Amino acid sequence: MARHYGRKAPAYLRPKGHLGAVPTLTKVTELRQPRGVVGLIAPWNYPLQLSVGDAIPAFVAGNAVVMKPDTETALSALWARELMVEAGLPAGVWQIVIGDGPVVGPAVVEHADYVAFTGSTRTGREVAQAAAARLVGCSLELGGKNAMLVLRDADLARAVDGAVRGSFASAGQLCISMERLYVHESIADAFLERFVARTKAMRLGTALAYGAEMGSLVSERQLETVTRHVDEAVSKGATVLAGGRARPDIGPYFYEPTILDGVESPMAVCAEETFGPVVSVYRFRDEGEAIERANATSYGLNASVWTKDARRGRAIATRLRAGTVNLNESYAAAFGSVASPMGGMGDSGLGRRHGSEGILRFTEPQTVAQQRLMPLGPAFGMTDEKYADFMTRSLRALKALRLR
């Protein structure tokens, strides 16, 4: 991402000429001005990418940054700032403030010229309201209840791999991970047999090294949410196909990767973001039904479609209400394509990171129009009537020449 903006930012930010009110007589230039001080509020998961990843384009666009990282993982942002100052960034351009979110976060929003927030939908609404009250812009990447669709012609082995990685990477603490899994009824049994077996065989561990396939939840609060969602679903009739319990024998916040079947709408896990290693499985008969059910949520962050038919997969992708859709991949293909916009629809947020939108959000567009030779008004002794006739004839000529 840093390399992308290092190479592409000059093109994104360069002045752009536009057709003026009167071609050749009106010269119009679109400029991109820095917003000033950008307030960044970063979450605890992916603490390097979701802090530095937003700060870099803000700097490149000419802004200073005041950042409030989550206290759970603030050391990543502090370390990155040290490196960037060592590399030549003026120390005053990037300020990091540490403290309690409900106290420090509103203070950042209260003083910033623009706000970029990544976190929960509930807090995102509060940030948007505070920014709106001051008439400053904001971008919000919020929660998701992301759906994975496995069509009847999908490669089962690849789809199972994708479901394991998409549901349980980072213990499910990833806004674009899969929490709803829709499988065509003709292959559901075969798919679930493999998926359940792979999930039950996953290695959990605490070591900061390769080997373990899933680690810990971040906090007691996160463990409580996961436990509540699973226990409530089971009490209302859902079936645990794999996992379903905490593992204090491994670590205080460990929870097994969990697959639920028979989840219905009254259950919290059906509609609320769990943000943990829990995925619910649903069967469908036709693709229209799967699309409708996948879209039956207020969220719209990420989705995944698995099929051997690329054309059909792309057609389905266009009907899914999600900011990113991955074909035969869970999330990494879209998120890693840093020239393309990344963000959500609906309750999943406003604005985008990455690509041109990811840097232009940190700028204010300014139009500079220069009128040359003659004014946009009667001149050379013309009366108002003659000027109106002259402009009418001129506009007809411009239209014929396809300049208007």
C-alpha positions as CSV (number, residue, x, y, z in Angstrom):
1,M,0.0,0.0,0.0
2,A,2.8,2.4,0.9
3,R,4.5,1.5,-2.4
4,H,1.3,2.1,-4.3
5,Y,0.8,5.6,-3.0
6,G,4.5,6.4,-3.4
7,R,4.2,5.6,-7.1
8,K,0.6,6.7,-7.9
9,A,-0.1,9.7,-5.6
10,P,1.4,12.3,-8.0
11,A,-1.2,11.1,-10.6
12,Y,-4.0,11.1,-8.1
13,L,-3.2,14.5,-6.8
14,R,-2.0,16.4,-9.9
15,P,-4.0,19.4,-11.1
16,K,-6.6,18.4,-13.7
17,G,-7.9,20.6,-16.6
18,H,-11.6,20.6,-17.5
19,L,-13.6,22.1,-20.3
20,G,-14.6,25.6,-19.3
21,A,-17.8,27.6,-19.8
22,V,-16.5,28.8,-23.1
23,P,-13.8,26.6,-24.7
24,T,-10.4,28.3,-25.2
25,L,-11.8,31.5,-23.5
26,T,-12.3,29.8,-20.1
27,K,-9.5,27.8,-18.6
28,V,-10.5,25.6,-15.6
29,T,-8.2,23.7,-13.3
30,E,-9.2,21.3,-10.5
31,L,-6.8,21.3,-7.6
32,R,-6.6,19.1,-4.6
33,Q,-5.9,21.0,-1.3
34,P,-5.0,19.2,2.0
35,R,-7.8,19.2,4.6
36,G,-5.5,20.2,7.4
37,V,-5.4,18.0,10.5
38,V,-6.8,14.5,9.9
39,G,-8.1,12.7,13.0
40,L,-7.5,8.9,12.8
41,I,-9.2,6.5,15.2
42,A,-7.8,3.0,14.7
43,P,-9.0,-0.4,16.1
44,W,-7.1,-3.1,18.0
45,N,-7.1,-5.7,15.2
46,Y,-4.5,-5.4,12.5
47,P,-2.9,-2.5,14.4
48,L,-0.2,-1.7,11.7
49,Q,-2.3,-1.8,8.6
50,L,-5.4,0.0,10.1
51,S,-3.3,2.8,11.6
52,V,-0.3,3.4,9.4
53,G,-2.3,2.3,6.3
54,D,-4.5,5.4,6.7
55,A,-1.8,7.8,8.0
56,I,0.4,7.4,4.9
57,P,-2.0,8.6,2.3
58,A,-3.1,11.4,4.6
59,F,0.6,12.5,4.8
60,V,1.1,12.2,1.1
61,A,-1.9,14.4,0.5
62,G,-0.3,17.1,2.6
63,N,-2.0,16.7,6.0
64,A,-0.9,16.4,9.6
65,V,-2.4,13.5,11.6
66,V,-3.6,13.1,15.1
67,M,-4.2,9.4,15.8
68,K,-6.0,7.7,18.6
69,P,-5.0,3.9,18.4
70,D,-6.8,1.4,20.6
71,T,-5.0,0.9,23.9
72,E,-5.0,-2.9,23.4
73,T,-2.5,-2.5,20.5
74,A,-1.1,1.0,20.7
75,L,2.5,-0.1,20.6
76,S,2.3,-0.9,16.8
77,A,1.4,2.7,15.9
78,L,4.0,4.2,18.3
79,W,6.7,2.0,16.8
80,A,5.7,2.9,13.3
81,R,5.9,6.6,14.2
82,E,9.4,6.2,15.5
83,L,10.5,4.6,12.3
84,M,8.8,7.3,10.1
85,V,10.4,10.1,12.1
86,E,13.7,8.3,11.8
87,A,13.1,8.2,8.0
88,G,12.5,12.0,7.9
89,L,8.9,12.7,8.8
90,P,8.7,15.9,10.9
91,A,7.9,14.8,14.4
92,G,5.1,17.3,14.8
93,V,3.2,16.1,11.7
94,W,2.1,12.8,13.4
95,Q,0.8,13.0,16.9
96,I,-0.4,9.9,18.7
97,V,-2.7,10.2,21.7
98,I,-3.3,7.3,24.1
99,G,-6.2,7.0,26.5
100,D,-9.7,5.8,27.1
101,G,-11.7,5.6,23.9
102,P,-14.9,7.4,25.1
103,V,-12.7,10.3,26.4
104,V,-9.9,10.7,23.8
105,G,-11.9,9.7,20.7
106,P,-14.5,12.5,20.9
107,A,-11.7,15.0,21.6
108,V,-10.0,13.9,18.3
109,V,-13.2,14.3,16.4
110,E,-13.9,17.6,18.0
111,H,-10.8,19.2,16.7
112,A,-10.0,17.5,13.4
113,D,-10.6,18.9,9.9
114,Y,-11.4,15.4,8.7
115,V,-12.0,12.1,10.6
116,A,-11.2,8.5,9.5
117,F,-12.6,5.9,11.8
118,T,-12.4,2.1,11.8
119,G,-14.4,0.2,14.4
120,S,-17.9,-0.8,15.4
121,T,-21.0,0.4,13.7
122,R,-22.4,1.8,17.0
123,T,-19.4,4.0,17.6
124,G,-19.2,4.9,13.9
125,R,-22.6,6.4,14.1
126,E,-21.5,8.6,17.0
127,V,-18.4,9.7,15.1
128,A,-20.5,10.6,12.0
129,Q,-23.0,12.6,14.1
130,A,-20.1,14.5,15.8
131,A,-18.4,15.2,12.5
132,A,-21.7,16.3,10.9
133,A,-22.4,18.7,13.7
134,R,-19.1,20.5,12.8
135,L,-19.6,20.1,9.1
136,V,-16.4,18.2,8.6
137,G,-16.0,15.1,6.4
138,C,-15.5,11.6,7.6
139,S,-14.9,8.1,6.4
140,L,-16.0,5.0,8.3
141,E,-15.1,1.4,7.9
142,L,-17.5,-0.4,10.3
143,G,-18.8,-3.9,11.0
144,G,-19.8,-6.7,8.7
145,K,-21.8,-10.0,8.7
146,N,-20.1,-11.3,5.6
147,A,-21.5,-14.0,3.5
148,M,-19.8,-16.8,1.6
149,L,-21.7,-18.5,-1.3
150,V,-20.7,-22.0,-2.4
151,L,-22.4,-22.8,-5.6
152,R,-23.2,-26.3,-6.8
153,D,-20.2,-26.4,-9.2
154,A,-17.6,-25.1,-6.7
155,D,-14.3,-26.9,-6.3
156,L,-15.0,-28.5,-2.9
157,A,-11.4,-28.8,-1.7
158,R,-10.7,-25.1,-2.5
159,A,-14.0,-23.9,-1.1
160,V,-13.3,-25.8,2.2
161,D,-9.8,-24.2,2.4
162,G,-11.4,-20.8,1.8
163,A,-14.0,-21.3,4.4
164,V,-11.5,-22.3,7.1
165,R,-9.2,-19.4,6.3
166,G,-12.1,-16.9,5.7
167,S,-13.9,-17.8,9.0
168,F,-11.1,-18.5,11.4
169,A,-8.0,-16.4,10.4
170,S,-7.2,-14.1,13.3
171,A,-9.7,-16.0,15.4
172,G,-12.4,-14.4,13.3
173,Q,-11.4,-10.9,14.6
174,L,-11.4,-9.4,11.1
175,C,-14.1,-7.1,9.8
176,I,-14.1,-8.8,6.4
177,S,-14.1,-12.4,7.6
178,M,-16.9,-14.9,6.9
179,E,-19.7,-15.3,9.5
180,R,-22.5,-16.7,7.2
181,L,-21.9,-19.6,4.9
182,Y,-24.5,-20.5,2.2
183,V,-24.0,-23.9,0.5
184,H,-26.0,-25.4,-2.3
185,E,-28.1,-28.2,-1.0
186,S,-26.8,-30.7,-3.6
187,I,-23.2,-30.4,-2.2
188,A,-23.9,-29.4,1.4
189,D,-23.4,-32.8,3.0
190,A,-20.1,-33.4,1.2
191,F,-18.9,-29.8,1.9
192,L,-19.8,-30.0,5.6
193,E,-18.2,-33.3,6.1
194,R,-14.8,-31.9,4.9
195,F,-15.3,-28.5,6.6
196,V,-16.2,-29.9,10.0
197,A,-13.3,-32.4,9.8
198,R,-10.8,-29.6,9.0
199,T,-12.2,-27.3,11.7
200,K,-12.0,-30.0,14.4
201,A,-8.4,-30.7,13.4
202,M,-7.2,-27.1,13.7
203,R,-4.3,-26.5,16.0
204,L,-4.7,-23.8,18.6
205,G,-1.7,-22.2,20.2
206,T,-0.1,-19.2,21.8
207,A,3.4,-19.3,20.4
208,L,4.6,-16.3,18.3
209,A,5.8,-18.7,15.6
210,Y,4.5,-20.8,12.7
211,G,2.7,-24.0,13.6
212,A,-0.6,-23.0,15.3
213,E,-3.6,-22.4,12.9
214,M,-5.5,-20.2,15.2
215,G,-4.7,-18.0,18.2
216,S,-6.5,-16.2,21.0
217,L,-9.3,-13.7,21.2
218,V,-8.1,-10.2,22.2
219,S,-9.9,-9.7,25.5
220,E,-12.4,-11.0,28.1
221,R,-15.1,-8.8,26.5
222,Q,-14.6,-10.4,23.1
223,L,-14.7,-13.9,24.7
224,E,-18.0,-13.0,26.4
225,T,-19.6,-11.9,23.1
226,V,-18.6,-15.1,21.3
227,T,-19.8,-17.3,24.2
228,R,-23.1,-15.4,24.5
229,H,-23.8,-15.8,20.7
230,V,-23.1,-19.5,20.7
231,D,-24.8,-20.4,23.9
232,E,-28.0,-18.4,23.0
233,A,-28.1,-20.0,19.6
234,V,-27.8,-23.5,21.1
235,S,-30.5,-22.8,23.7
236,K,-32.9,-21.8,20.8
237,G,-32.3,-24.9,18.8
238,A,-29.1,-24.4,16.8
239,T,-26.7,-27.4,16.5
240,V,-22.9,-27.2,17.1
241,L,-21.1,-29.1,14.3
242,A,-17.6,-28.2,15.6
243,G,-16.2,-26.3,18.5
244,G,-18.6,-24.5,20.7
245,R,-16.6,-24.0,23.9
246,A,-13.9,-21.9,25.5
247,R,-10.5,-23.3,26.0
248,P,-9.0,-21.8,29.2
249,D,-6.5,-24.7,29.2
250,I,-4.7,-23.1,26.2
251,G,-5.1,-19.5,27.2
252,P,-7.6,-17.2,29.1
253,Y,-9.3,-15.9,26.0
254,F,-9.3,-19.0,23.7
255,Y,-12.4,-20.2,22.0
256,E,-12.6,-23.2,19.6
257,P,-13.3,-22.5,16.0
258,T,-17.1,-23.1,15.8
259,I,-19.6,-24.2,13.1
260,L,-23.3,-23.7,13.8
261,D,-26.2,-25.3,11.9
262,G,-29.9,-24.5,12.2
263,V,-29.4,-20.8,13.0
264,E,-32.6,-18.8,12.7
265,S,-33.4,-15.1,12.7
266,P,-34.4,-14.7,16.4
267,M,-30.8,-15.7,17.4
268,A,-28.3,-12.9,17.9
269,V,-25.6,-14.8,15.9
270,C,-27.9,-14.7,12.9
271,A,-27.8,-10.9,12.4
272,E,-25.3,-9.4,14.8
273,E,-21.6,-9.3,14.1
274,T,-19.8,-11.8,16.3
275,F,-16.2,-10.9,15.5
276,G,-14.9,-14.3,16.6
277,P,-14.3,-17.8,15.3
278,V,-18.0,-18.6,14.7
279,V,-19.6,-19.3,11.3
280,S,-23.3,-20.3,10.7
281,V,-24.1,-22.7,7.8
282,Y,-27.3,-22.4,5.6
283,R,-28.4,-24.5,2.7
284,F,-30.0,-23.0,-0.5
285,R,-31.7,-24.4,-3.6
286,D,-31.2,-21.7,-6.2
287,E,-28.8,-18.8,-6.7
288,G,-31.5,-16.2,-6.5
289,E,-32.4,-17.4,-3.0
290,A,-28.8,-17.4,-1.9
291,I,-28.3,-13.8,-3.1
292,E,-31.5,-12.6,-1.4
293,R,-30.5,-14.2,1.9
294,A,-26.9,-12.9,1.6
295,N,-28.3,-9.4,1.1
296,A,-30.8,-9.7,4.0
297,T,-28.6,-7.8,6.4
298,S,-28.0,-4.1,7.2
299,Y,-24.3,-4.7,6.7
300,G,-22.5,-4.7,3.3
301,L,-18.8,-5.0,3.8
302,N,-17.5,-8.1,2.1
303,A,-18.7,-11.3,0.3
304,S,-17.3,-14.4,-1.3
305,V,-18.5,-16.5,-4.2
306,W,-17.1,-20.0,-5.1
307,T,-17.8,-21.4,-8.5
308,K,-15.9,-22.9,-11.5
309,D,-17.9,-20.6,-13.8
310,A,-16.1,-17.2,-13.7
311,R,-18.8,-15.5,-15.8
312,R,-21.6,-16.6,-13.5
313,G,-19.6,-15.7,-10.4
314,R,-19.0,-12.2,-11.7
315,A,-22.7,-11.9,-12.5
316,I,-23.7,-12.9,-9.0
317,A,-21.1,-10.5,-7.5
318,T,-22.8,-7.6,-9.1
319,R,-26.0,-8.5,-7.3
320,L,-24.5,-8.7,-3.9
321,R,-24.8,-5.6,-1.7
322,A,-21.2,-5.5,-0.5
323,G,-18.3,-3.1,-1.0
324,T,-16.0,-5.9,-2.0
325,V,-16.8,-9.3,-3.5
326,N,-14.1,-12.1,-3.9
327,L,-14.4,-14.9,-6.4
328,N,-12.9,-18.2,-5.2
329,E,-11.2,-16.4,-2.3
330,S,-12.6,-15.2,1.0
331,Y,-11.2,-11.7,1.4
332,A,-7.5,-11.3,0.6
333,A,-7.9,-10.9,-3.1
334,A,-9.9,-7.7,-2.8
335,F,-8.2,-6.3,0.2
336,G,-4.7,-6.9,-1.2
337,S,-5.6,-5.1,-4.5
338,V,-4.6,-1.8,-3.1
339,A,-5.3,0.2,-6.3
340,S,-9.0,-0.6,-5.8
341,P,-11.3,0.9,-3.3
342,M,-12.0,-0.9,0.0
343,G,-15.0,-0.2,2.2
344,G,-18.6,-1.0,2.9
345,M,-22.3,-0.3,2.1
346,G,-25.1,0.3,4.5
347,D,-24.2,-0.2,8.2
348,S,-20.7,-1.1,7.1
349,G,-19.6,2.4,6.6
350,L,-19.0,5.5,4.4
351,G,-16.1,6.2,2.1
352,R,-13.2,4.0,1.0
353,R,-9.6,3.3,1.7
354,H,-7.0,2.2,-1.0
355,G,-6.9,3.4,-4.6
356,S,-7.7,7.0,-5.6
357,E,-10.6,7.3,-3.2
358,G,-8.3,6.3,-0.3
359,I,-6.1,9.4,-0.8
360,L,-8.6,11.9,-2.3
361,R,-10.8,11.6,0.8
362,F,-8.0,13.5,2.6
363,T,-8.2,16.5,0.2
364,E,-10.7,19.2,-0.6
365,P,-11.3,19.7,-4.4
366,Q,-10.9,23.3,-5.5
367,T,-11.9,24.7,-8.9
368,V,-9.9,27.6,-10.3
369,A,-11.5,29.2,-13.5
370,Q,-9.7,31.8,-15.5
371,Q,-11.7,33.8,-18.1
372,R,-9.6,35.1,-21.0
373,L,-10.0,37.7,-23.8
374,M,-13.6,38.5,-23.2
375,P,-15.9,38.4,-20.1
376,L,-19.0,36.2,-19.7
377,G,-21.2,39.2,-20.3
378,P,-22.0,41.9,-23.0
379,A,-18.7,43.3,-24.5
380,F,-17.5,45.3,-27.5
381,G,-20.6,47.5,-27.3
382,M,-23.1,44.6,-27.4
383,T,-26.6,45.2,-26.0
384,D,-28.1,42.5,-23.8
385,E,-30.2,41.3,-26.7
386,K,-27.3,41.0,-29.1
387,Y,-25.2,39.2,-26.4
388,A,-28.0,36.7,-25.8
389,D,-28.2,36.0,-29.5
390,F,-24.4,35.7,-29.8
391,M,-24.3,33.2,-26.9
392,T,-27.2,31.2,-28.3
393,R,-25.5,30.9,-31.7
394,S,-22.2,30.0,-30.0
395,L,-23.7,27.3,-27.9
396,R,-25.4,25.8,-31.0
397,A,-22.0,25.7,-32.7
398,L,-20.3,24.1,-29.7
399,K,-23.1,21.5,-29.5
400,A,-22.6,20.7,-33.2
401,L,-18.9,20.3,-32.6
402,R,-19.7,18.1,-29.6
403,L,-17.9,20.5,-27.3
404,R,-21.1,21.1,-25.3
